[in-house]
Amino acid sequence: MLDSQGQMLGVMSTRDAQRLADNRGLDLVEITPNAVPPVCKIMDYGKFKYEQSIKEKQQRKSQKAAQVKEIKFHPGTDIGDLNHKIRQIKEFLDEGNKVRLSLQFRGRENAHRDIGEDKISEVLAMLGDACSVEQAPKTDGRIHFCLIGPPRKNSAKPKTEVPNLSGGIKISVS
């Protein structure tokens, strides 16, 4: 049994503890029900619930939900534009956002899908350790895409290598 200041009052019956709480104008709250005997505390339960709700609200306010940003390019995207897009991707990743790299094939580009797949591999190679691949590159219709996120902090998980189907660079996935 604990009082409102956290001082030990010792083991006592539930009736005595409830009577003590009523005399002080406070509530008897069971803290750890699995302990033998169960631990109770004398406190103002309404005030406790209010403070808990304020703490939860502050935690929700301080959390920032990660967004998925999308960077689009085509197989013919040249190195200057590619460097600009790499800078944008790094900014998004530094902010903690995920980035979807999508490469859209138009017209005759569909006949040379290997060039587009090489372009995605090139972008991932340029990013290097600045990102972690969350979804390996794959093709869905006329769009070849992959999802990357900020680099993972713990490297306890061994990296596995995903071979690129076009025979180019291997992509490591954490």
KOLTI-376995 format. One record per residue: x, y, z of N, C-alpha, C, CB in turn; residue in one letter. Coordinates in Angstrom, 2 decimals, m for minus. Glycine has a CB too. Layout:
% KOLTI-376995
SITE/n_x/n_y/n_z/ca_x/ca_y/ca_z/c_x/c_y/c_z/cb_x/cb_y/cb_z/r
SITE/X/Y/Z/X/Y/Z/X/Y/Z/X/Y/Z/a .
...
This chain:
% KOLTI-376995
SITE/n_x/n_y/n_z/ca_x/ca_y/ca_z/c_x/c_y/c_z/cb_x/cb_y/cb_z/r
SITE/0.84/m1.18/0.00/0.00/0.00/0.00/0.89/1.24/0.00/m0.96/0.00/1.22/m .
SITE/0.61/2.16/m0.93/1.35/3.42/m1.04/0.40/4.58/m0.80/2.02/3.54/m2.43/l .
SITE/0.91/5.65/m0.21/0.07/6.83/m0.08/0.28/7.75/m1.28/0.39/7.59/1.24/d .
SITE/m0.34/8.92/m1.27/m0.31/9.82/m2.43/1.08/10.37/m2.72/m1.26/10.97/m2.21/s .
SITE/2.00/10.38/m1.73/3.36/10.85/m1.95/4.30/9.72/m2.33/3.88/11.54/m0.70/q .
SITE/3.82/8.47/m2.36/4.64/7.33/m2.72/5.29/6.65/m1.53/5.69/7.75/m3.67/g .
SITE/4.90/7.02/m0.31/5.45/6.42/0.91/4.76/5.08/1.17/5.27/7.37/2.13/q .
SITE/5.54/4.08/1.61/4.99/2.77/1.93/4.18/2.85/3.22/6.12/1.72/2.07/m .
SITE/2.96/2.35/3.17/2.11/2.31/4.37/2.04/0.89/4.93/0.71/2.82/4.05/l .
SITE/2.59/m0.08/4.20/2.59/m1.46/4.67/1.41/m2.24/4.13/2.59/m1.50/6.18/g .
SITE/1.33/m3.51/4.54/0.26/m4.39/4.12/m0.93/m4.19/5.05/0.72/m5.88/4.11/v .
SITE/m2.11/m4.02/4.43/m3.34/m3.85/5.22/m4.52/m4.41/4.44/m3.58/m2.36/5.58/m .
SITE/m5.63/m4.57/5.11/m6.82/m5.12/4.45/m7.41/m4.07/3.49/m7.88/m5.56/5.50/s .
SITE/m8.20/m4.55/2.57/m8.81/m3.67/1.58/m9.74/m2.66/2.25/m9.59/m4.48/0.53/t .
SITE/m10.50/m3.12/3.29/m11.41/m2.20/4.00/m10.65/m1.06/4.67/m12.23/m2.97/5.05/r .
SITE/m9.55/m1.40/5.32/m8.76/m0.38/6.01/m8.16/0.61/5.00/m7.64/m1.04/6.84/d .
SITE/m7.67/0.08/3.88/m7.08/0.94/2.85/m8.14/1.86/2.25/m6.42/0.10/1.75/a .
SITE/m9.35/1.32/2.01/m10.44/2.14/1.45/m10.87/3.20/2.45/m11.64/1.25/1.06/q .
SITE/m10.94/2.86/3.72/m11.32/3.81/4.76/m10.29/4.94/4.83/m11.45/3.10/6.12/r .
SITE/m9.00/4.58/4.75/m7.91/5.57/4.78/m8.01/6.52/3.57/m6.53/4.85/4.79/l .
SITE/m8.29/5.97/2.40/m8.44/6.80/1.20/m9.65/7.72/1.31/m8.57/5.91/m0.05/a .
SITE/m10.75/7.21/1.83/m11.96/8.03/1.99/m11.73/9.17/2.98/m13.14/7.16/2.47/d .
SITE/m11.00/8.91/4.05/m10.70/9.96/5.03/m9.89/11.09/4.41/m9.94/9.37/6.22/n .
SITE/m9.02/10.76/3.46/m8.19/11.77/2.80/m8.90/12.40/1.58/m6.87/11.15/2.35/r .
SITE/m10.07/11.88/1.22/m10.81/12.41/0.07/m10.20/12.00/m1.26/m10.87/13.92/0.16/g .
SITE/m9.52/10.85/m1.26/m8.87/10.36/m2.47/m9.41/8.99/m2.84/m7.33/10.31/m2.28/l .
SITE/m8.87/8.41/m3.92/m9.31/7.11/m4.40/m8.25/6.06/m4.12/m9.62/7.17/m5.91/d .
SITE/m8.69/4.81/m3.99/m7.79/3.67/m3.83/m7.67/3.00/m5.19/m8.31/2.67/m2.73/l .
SITE/m6.44/3.01/m5.75/m6.21/2.49/m7.09/m5.25/1.32/m7.03/m5.67/3.60/m8.03/v .
SITE/m5.63/0.21/m7.69/m4.77/m0.97/m7.71/m3.71/m0.76/m8.79/m5.61/m2.28/m7.99/e .
SITE/m2.44/m0.77/m8.42/m1.33/m0.50/m9.34/m0.87/m1.79/m10.02/m0.16/0.15/m8.58/i .
SITE/m0.49/m2.80/m9.23/m0.03/m4.08/m9.79/m0.90/m5.20/m9.22/1.49/m4.33/m9.47/t .
SITE/m1.88/m5.65/m9.99/m2.80/m6.66/m9.49/m2.18/m8.06/m9.41/m4.02/m6.71/m10.37/p .
SITE/m1.12/m8.34/m10.15/m0.53/m9.68/m10.18/0.42/m9.94/m9.02/0.20/m9.88/m11.47/n .
SITE/0.81/m8.90/m8.29/1.72/m9.08/m7.16/0.98/m9.74/m6.00/2.32/m7.71/m6.71/a .
SITE/1.73/m10.39/m5.12/1.13/m11.01/m3.94/1.70/m10.34/m2.71/1.38/m12.56/m3.91/v .
SITE/1.00/m9.60/m1.90/m0.37/m9.13/m2.14/m0.39/m8.00/m3.19/m1.01/m8.64/m0.82/p .
SITE/m1.55/m7.72/m3.81/m1.64/m6.66/m4.83/m1.23/m5.30/m4.25/m3.07/m6.57/m5.40/p .
SITE/m0.56/m4.48/m5.08/m0.10/m3.17/m4.63/m1.15/m2.13/m5.02/1.31/m2.82/m5.24/v .
SITE/m1.55/m1.31/m4.04/m2.53/m0.25/m4.27/m1.91/1.09/m3.88/m3.83/m0.52/m3.46/c .
SITE/m2.50/2.14/m4.44/m2.01/3.48/m4.14/m3.20/4.39/m3.88/m1.13/4.04/m5.30/k .
SITE/m3.03/5.29/m2.95/m4.06/6.29/m2.66/m3.73/7.51/m3.50/m4.12/6.65/m1.12/i .
SITE/m4.66/7.90/m4.38/m4.42/9.04/m5.28/m5.74/9.61/m5.75/m3.55/8.62/m6.49/m .
SITE/m5.65/10.79/m6.36/m6.82/11.40/m7.01/m6.87/10.84/m8.44/m6.73/13.00/m7.00/d .
SITE/m7.75/9.89/m8.66/m7.78/9.17/m9.93/m8.18/10.08/m11.10/m8.74/7.99/m9.84/y .
SITE/m9.07/11.01/m10.86/m9.48/11.95/m11.92/m8.30/12.80/m12.39/m10.61/12.86/m11.41/g .
SITE/m7.52/13.29/m11.45/m6.33/14.09/m11.77/m5.31/13.23/m12.51/m5.70/14.68/m10.49/k .
SITE/m5.14/11.97/m12.07/m4.22/11.05/m12.72/m4.61/10.81/m14.17/m4.17/9.72/m11.95/f .
SITE/m5.89/10.55/m14.43/m6.37/10.32/m15.80/m6.18/11.56/m16.66/m7.87/9.91/m15.79/k .
SITE/m6.42/12.74/m16.09/m6.24/14.00/m16.83/m4.77/14.18/m17.22/m6.71/15.19/m15.97/y .
SITE/m3.85/13.93/m16.29/m2.43/14.08/m16.59/m1.98/13.07/m17.65/m1.59/13.90/m15.32/e .
SITE/m2.52/11.84/m17.58/m2.20/10.83/m18.59/m2.67/11.27/m19.98/m2.85/9.47/m18.22/q .
SITE/m3.87/11.85/m20.06/m4.39/12.29/m21.36/m3.55/13.44/m21.92/m5.86/12.73/m21.23/s .
SITE/m3.07/14.32/m21.06/m2.21/15.42/m21.50/m0.89/14.86/m22.04/m1.94/16.41/m20.34/i .
SITE/m0.30/13.88/m21.34/0.95/13.27/m21.80/0.76/12.59/m23.16/1.47/12.25/m20.77/k .
SITE/m0.34/11.85/m23.31/m0.61/11.17/m24.58/m0.79/12.18/m25.71/m1.86/10.28/m24.46/e .
SITE/m1.47/13.27/m25.42/m1.68/14.30/m26.43/m0.36/14.92/m26.87/m2.62/15.39/m25.89/k .
SITE/0.53/15.16/m25.89/1.85/15.72/m26.21/2.66/14.74/m27.06/2.62/16.06/m24.92/q .
SITE/2.58/13.44/m26.75/3.30/12.44/m27.53/2.79/12.38/m28.95/3.19/11.07/m26.87/q .
SITE/1.48/12.41/m29.12/0.90/12.39/m30.47/1.29/13.63/m31.25/m0.63/12.29/m30.41/r .
SITE/1.36/14.75/m30.55/1.71/16.01/m31.19/3.16/16.01/m31.67/1.48/17.17/m30.23/k .
SITE/4.04/15.38/m30.86/5.46/15.39/m31.22/5.80/14.34/m32.27/6.30/15.15/m29.98/s .
SITE/4.93/13.36/m32.48/5.19/12.36/m33.51/4.92/12.93/m34.88/4.35/11.10/m33.28/q .
SITE/5.75/12.54/m35.84/5.55/12.99/m37.21/5.35/11.75/m38.07/6.75/13.86/m37.71/k .
SITE/4.24/11.69/m38.74/3.96/10.55/m39.60/4.80/10.65/m40.86/2.45/10.46/m39.94/a .
SITE/5.45/9.55/m41.21/6.28/9.53/m42.42/5.37/9.50/m43.65/7.24/8.31/m42.42/a .
SITE/5.72/10.31/m44.62/4.96/10.34/m45.86/5.72/9.58/m46.93/4.69/11.80/m46.30/q .
SITE/5.00/9.16/m47.96/5.64/8.53/m49.10/5.68/9.55/m50.22/4.89/7.21/m49.54/v .
SITE/6.88/9.99/m50.56/7.08/10.93/m51.66/7.36/10.11/m52.92/8.25/11.94/m51.35/k .
SITE/7.05/10.68/m54.07/7.29/9.95/m55.31/8.18/10.77/m56.23/5.97/9.61/m56.00/e .
SITE/9.18/10.13/m56.77/10.06/10.74/m57.76/9.87/9.95/m59.05/11.57/10.74/m57.29/i .
SITE/9.48/10.66/m60.12/9.23/10.01/m61.40/10.34/10.35/m62.38/7.86/10.42/m61.97/k .
SITE/10.70/9.39/m63.18/11.62/9.65/m64.28/11.38/8.62/m65.37/13.08/9.61/m63.80/f .
SITE/12.07/8.80/m66.48/11.91/7.95/m67.65/13.26/7.35/m68.01/11.32/8.76/m68.86/h .
SITE/13.28/6.34/m68.87/14.56/5.72/m69.24/15.54/6.71/m69.87/14.33/4.59/m70.20/p .
SITE/15.05/7.76/m70.49/15.92/8.73/m71.15/16.38/9.87/m70.27/15.24/9.28/m72.34/g .
SITE/16.08/9.83/m68.97/16.49/10.91/m68.06/18.01/10.99/m68.04/15.93/10.67/m66.63/t .
SITE/18.53/12.18/m68.32/19.98/12.37/m68.44/20.62/12.58/m67.07/20.29/13.56/m69.37/d .
SITE/21.92/12.58/m67.01/22.68/12.61/m65.76/22.46/13.88/m64.96/24.15/12.45/m66.05/i .
SITE/22.28/15.02/m65.62/22.05/16.29/m64.90/20.74/16.25/m64.15/22.07/17.47/m65.87/g .
SITE/19.68/15.81/m64.83/18.38/15.70/m64.18/18.41/14.63/m63.10/17.29/15.39/m65.21/d .
SITE/19.14/13.56/m63.37/19.25/12.48/m62.41/19.93/12.96/m61.13/20.03/11.31/m63.02/l .
SITE/20.99/13.76/m61.25/21.68/14.31/m60.07/20.74/15.20/m59.26/22.92/15.11/m60.50/n .
SITE/19.91/16.00/m59.95/18.95/16.86/m59.26/17.94/16.01/m58.50/18.22/17.78/m60.27/h .
SITE/17.46/14.94/m59.12/16.49/14.07/m58.46/17.13/13.33/m57.28/15.92/13.06/m59.47/k .
SITE/18.41/12.98/m57.39/19.12/12.33/m56.29/19.18/13.28/m55.09/20.55/11.91/m56.73/i .
SITE/19.45/14.57/m55.34/19.47/15.57/m54.25/18.10/15.65/m53.59/19.90/16.97/m54.78/r .
SITE/17.03/15.65/m54.40/15.68/15.70/m53.84/15.40/14.47/m52.99/14.64/15.82/m54.97/q .
SITE/15.78/13.30/m53.49/15.55/12.06/m52.76/16.27/12.10/m51.42/16.02/10.84/m53.59/i .
SITE/17.52/12.56/m51.40/18.27/12.63/m50.16/17.62/13.58/m49.16/19.71/13.07/m50.43/k .
SITE/17.06/14.71/m49.65/16.35/15.64/m48.77/15.13/14.96/m48.16/15.93/16.91/m49.54/e .
SITE/14.36/14.24/m48.99/13.18/13.54/m48.48/13.58/12.50/m47.43/12.41/12.86/m49.63/f .
SITE/14.64/11.77/m47.69/15.09/10.74/m46.75/15.60/11.35/m45.46/16.17/9.89/m47.39/l .
SITE/16.27/12.51/m45.54/16.76/13.19/m44.34/15.61/13.66/m43.46/17.64/14.37/m44.72/d .
SITE/14.47/13.97/m44.09/13.28/14.39/m43.34/12.56/13.20/m42.71/12.32/15.16/m44.25/e .
SITE/12.99/11.99/m43.06/12.38/10.79/m42.51/11.26/10.22/m43.36/11.85/11.09/m41.15/g .
SITE/11.09/10.73/m44.57/10.05/10.23/m45.46/10.53/9.04/m46.27/9.57/11.35/m46.39/n .
SITE/9.58/8.27/m46.76/9.90/7.19/m47.69/9.76/7.75/m49.10/8.97/5.94/m47.47/k .
SITE/10.47/7.15/m50.05/10.43/7.64/m51.43/10.12/6.48/m52.35/11.77/8.32/m51.83/v .
SITE/9.16/6.70/m53.22/8.84/5.71/m54.24/9.47/6.19/m55.54/7.28/5.52/m54.40/r .
SITE/10.39/5.39/m56.07/11.04/5.70/m57.34/10.21/5.03/m58.43/12.54/5.20/m57.37/l .
SITE/9.61/5.82/m59.33/8.83/5.22/m60.40/9.36/5.67/m61.75/7.36/5.58/m60.27/s .
SITE/9.54/4.69/m62.59/10.05/4.90/m63.93/8.97/4.44/m64.90/11.42/4.14/m64.16/l .
SITE/8.44/5.39/m65.67/7.32/5.06/m66.56/7.82/4.90/m67.99/6.24/6.15/m66.50/q .
SITE/7.39/3.81/m68.60/7.73/3.53/m69.99/6.65/4.12/m70.89/7.90/2.00/m70.23/f .
SITE/7.09/4.84/m71.95/6.15/5.43/m72.90/6.47/4.90/m74.30/6.20/6.99/m72.86/r .
SITE/5.45/4.59/m75.04/5.60/4.23/m76.45/6.62/3.14/m76.70/5.98/5.44/m77.23/g .
SITE/7.63/3.48/m77.48/8.65/2.50/m77.87/9.58/2.11/m76.73/9.47/3.04/m79.00/r .
SITE/9.55/2.87/m75.64/10.39/2.53/m74.49/10.01/1.17/m73.92/10.27/3.61/m73.41/e .
SITE/8.76/0.72/m74.16/8.32/m0.58/m73.67/9.15/m1.71/m74.24/6.86/m0.79/m73.99/n .
SITE/9.70/m1.53/m75.43/10.50/m2.57/m76.06/11.88/m2.68/m75.40/10.65/m2.28/m77.56/a .
SITE/12.30/m1.66/m74.67/13.63/m1.66/m74.05/13.51/m1.48/m72.54/14.51/m0.54/m74.65/h .
SITE/12.79/m2.38/m71.92/12.57/m2.28/m70.47/13.87/m2.44/m69.69/11.56/m3.33/m70.02/r .
SITE/14.84/m3.14/m70.25/16.10/m3.35/m69.55/16.83/m2.03/m69.29/17.00/m4.28/m70.35/d .
SITE/16.65/m1.05/m70.18/17.27/0.26/m69.98/16.66/0.94/m68.75/17.09/1.17/m71.25/i .
SITE/15.34/0.83/m68.62/14.67/1.41/m67.46/15.05/0.74/m66.17/13.18/1.34/m67.63/g .
SITE/15.16/m0.59/m66.21/15.55/m1.32/m65.00/16.97/m0.94/m64.59/15.43/m2.84/m65.22/e .
SITE/17.84/m0.75/m65.58/19.21/m0.30/m65.30/19.21/1.10/m64.68/20.06/m0.32/m66.58/d .
SITE/18.26/1.95/m65.10/18.19/3.33/m64.58/17.85/3.30/m63.09/17.13/4.16/m65.35/k .
SITE/16.89/2.46/m62.69/16.54/2.34/m61.26/17.76/1.82/m60.48/15.31/1.37/m61.06/i .
SITE/18.44/0.83/m61.04/19.63/0.29/m60.37/20.71/1.36/m60.24/20.18/m0.92/m61.14/s .
SITE/20.83/2.21/m61.26/21.82/3.29/m61.23/21.49/4.30/m60.12/21.87/4.00/m62.60/e .
SITE/20.20/4.62/m60.00/19.78/5.56/m58.95/20.09/4.97/m57.57/18.27/5.89/m59.07/v .
SITE/19.77/3.69/m57.38/20.04/3.06/m56.08/21.54/2.99/m55.79/19.44/1.65/m56.05/l .
SITE/22.33/2.78/m56.83/23.79/2.76/m56.64/24.30/4.15/m56.29/24.49/2.24/m57.91/a .
SITE/23.72/5.20/m56.89/24.14/6.58/m56.59/23.77/6.95/m55.16/23.49/7.57/m57.58/m .
SITE/22.64/6.43/m54.66/22.24/6.73/m53.29/23.10/5.98/m52.28/20.76/6.38/m53.08/l .
SITE/23.52/4.79/m52.63/24.42/4.01/m51.77/23.83/3.73/m50.41/25.73/4.73/m51.60/g .
SITE/24.55/4.13/m49.34/24.12/3.87/m47.97/23.17/4.94/m47.44/25.33/3.76/m47.07/d .
SITE/22.78/5.89/m48.28/21.88/6.96/m47.83/20.44/6.47/m47.71/21.95/8.13/m48.80/a .
SITE/20.19/5.23/m48.14/18.82/4.72/m48.08/18.83/3.22/m47.82/18.07/5.03/m49.39/c .
SITE/17.66/2.71/m47.48/17.47/1.26/m47.38/16.30/0.90/m48.27/17.23/0.81/m45.88/s .
SITE/16.45/m0.16/m49.04/15.40/m0.58/m49.97/14.34/m1.34/m49.17/15.97/m1.47/m51.13/v .
SITE/13.13/m0.82/m49.19/12.05/m1.45/m48.44/11.22/m2.36/m49.33/11.16/m0.41/m47.81/e .
SITE/11.15/m2.04/m50.61/10.45/m2.89/m51.57/11.33/m2.98/m52.80/9.01/m2.33/m51.92/q .
SITE/11.75/m4.17/m53.15/12.66/m4.37/m54.26/12.03/m3.89/m55.57/13.07/m5.85/m54.37/a .
SITE/12.84/m3.48/m56.55/12.31/m3.01/m57.83/11.47/m4.08/m58.51/13.43/m2.58/m58.75/p .
SITE/10.30/m3.68/m59.00/9.46/m4.59/m59.75/8.64/m3.81/m60.77/8.54/m5.40/m58.81/k .
SITE/8.12/m4.51/m61.75/7.37/m3.89/m62.83/5.89/m4.20/m62.66/7.88/m4.36/m64.20/t .
SITE/5.08/m3.17/m62.81/3.63/m3.33/m62.77/3.07/m2.59/m63.97/3.03/m2.79/m61.42/d .
SITE/2.78/m3.32/m65.01/2.27/m2.69/m66.23/3.36/m1.91/m66.92/1.09/m1.78/m65.92/g .
SITE/3.14/m0.61/m67.09/4.12/0.25/m67.77/5.02/0.99/m66.79/3.42/1.24/m68.67/r .
SITE/4.92/0.66/m65.52/5.69/1.37/m64.50/6.62/0.40/m63.78/4.76/2.07/m63.49/i .
SITE/7.88/0.76/m63.69/8.88/0.01/m62.93/9.17/0.85/m61.69/10.20/m0.28/m63.77/h .
SITE/9.00/0.28/m60.50/9.13/1.10/m59.28/9.79/0.32/m58.16/7.77/1.60/m58.82/f .
SITE/10.23/1.07/m57.17/10.71/0.48/m55.92/10.49/1.50/m54.81/12.22/0.05/m56.03/c .
SITE/10.46/1.02/m53.57/10.22/1.88/m52.42/11.47/1.87/m51.55/8.97/1.41/m51.61/l .
SITE/11.96/3.06/m51.21/13.13/3.18/m50.35/12.78/4.04/m49.15/14.34/3.79/m51.13/i .
SITE/13.53/3.85/m48.09/13.31/4.62/m46.87/14.64/5.10/m46.32/12.56/3.79/m45.83/g .
SITE/14.59/5.84/m45.23/15.83/6.29/m44.60/16.66/5.09/m44.16/15.53/7.22/m43.39/p .
SITE/17.96/5.24/m44.05/18.79/4.10/m43.64/18.42/3.63/m42.24/20.28/4.47/m43.68/p .
SITE/18.44/2.33/m42.05/18.08/1.77/m40.75/19.23/1.98/m39.79/17.72/0.28/m40.87/r .
SITE/18.88/2.25/m38.54/19.90/2.55/m37.54/20.60/1.29/m37.06/19.28/3.27/m36.36/k .
SITE/19.83/0.20/m36.83/20.45/m1.03/m36.34/20.83/m1.91/m37.52/19.50/m1.79/m35.37/n .
SITE/22.06/m2.31/m37.54/22.54/m3.16/m38.63/22.77/m4.58/m38.14/23.83/m2.58/m39.24/s .
SITE/21.98/m5.00/m37.12/22.11/m6.35/m36.59/21.57/m7.37/m37.57/21.40/m6.47/m35.24/a .
SITE/20.63/m6.95/m38.38/20.02/m7.84/m39.37/20.96/m7.95/m40.57/18.62/m7.33/m39.80/k .
SITE/21.32/m9.16/m40.99/22.25/m9.29/m42.12/21.59/m8.84/m43.41/22.73/m10.73/m42.25/p .
SITE/22.41/m8.24/m44.27/21.90/m7.77/m45.55/21.83/m8.93/m46.53/22.78/m6.64/m46.11/k .
SITE/20.75/m8.94/m47.30/20.61/m9.94/m48.35/20.68/m9.22/m49.68/19.28/m10.74/m48.21/t .
SITE/21.24/m9.88/m50.64/21.38/m9.24/m51.94/20.31/m9.74/m52.88/22.77/m9.49/m52.53/e .
SITE/19.68/m8.80/m53.57/18.66/m9.11/m54.55/19.28/m8.91/m55.92/17.38/m8.23/m54.36/v .
SITE/19.37/m9.95/m56.74/19.98/m9.77/m58.05/19.07/m8.99/m58.97/20.32/m11.12/m58.67/p .
SITE/19.68/m8.11/m59.75/18.94/m7.34/m60.73/18.69/m8.25/m61.94/19.72/m6.03/m61.15/n .
SITE/17.47/m8.28/m62.41/17.11/m9.18/m63.49/17.81/m8.86/m64.81/15.62/m9.15/m63.70/l .
SITE/18.25/m7.62/m64.96/18.89/m7.23/m66.20/20.39/m7.54/m66.19/18.67/m5.75/m66.47/s .
SITE/20.90/m8.14/m65.13/22.31/m8.52/m65.06/23.21/m7.37/m64.63/22.77/m9.05/m66.39/g .
SITE/22.66/m6.27/m64.13/23.46/m5.10/m63.75/23.89/m5.17/m62.32/22.69/m3.83/m63.99/g .
SITE/23.73/m4.09/m61.59/24.18/m3.92/m60.22/23.28/m4.70/m59.28/24.22/m2.44/m59.83/i .
SITE/23.84/m5.28/m58.22/23.04/m5.96/m57.22/22.60/m4.96/m56.18/23.82/m7.13/m56.56/k .
SITE/21.39/m5.12/m55.69/20.81/m4.21/m54.71/20.78/m4.92/m53.39/19.38/m3.74/m55.14/i .
SITE/21.30/m4.29/m52.33/21.29/m4.93/m51.01/20.08/m4.45/m50.24/22.59/m4.65/m50.23/s .
SITE/19.36/m5.39/m49.64/18.16/m5.10/m48.88/18.42/m5.47/m47.44/16.93/m5.86/m49.45/v .
SITE/18.07/m4.54/m46.52/18.26/m4.82/m45.09/17.02/m5.43/m44.53/18.63/m3.56/m44.32/s .
